[in-house]
Amino acid sequence: MWNDDPNEKDYHHRVHTFWSTLEETKQAHFEVVGLIKYEDIVDIDPEGDIYARCPHVYVRKVNANSFCGSASHRLTASNRWGQDMTLPINADNVRIKVFPDEFPDPQPTSTDSGSKS
């Protein structure tokens, strides 16, 4: 099973709800794109499984830490009009804490309450 934690959907919902309430200038996506060489592909299952009904590609590890021979990383944000962002060299020194240690329960919206006006 992909993730056997029964609370995974709740955790995901809490994080996404919190993230979506942040100012747009504090929202970004960290993307990792890895290169898998053809000779490292072991098998392809075109059907997928009951959890993800899409093709599954099985590959061998190329080293102790990765399945990819090389990878690129980038930070993207919807407010940057497709431009990639780079972190400054002193990013660790200027980092600010945005995310809480524990994500709160999402606040119900007026459409969640079931009340009709």
Secondary structure, DSSP 8 states (H G I E B T S, - for coil): -----TTHHHHHHHHHHHHHTS-GGG--EEEEEEE--GGGEEEEESS--SS--S-EEEE--SBTTBS-SEEEEEEE-GGGTT--B---TTHHHH----S-SS-------TTTS----
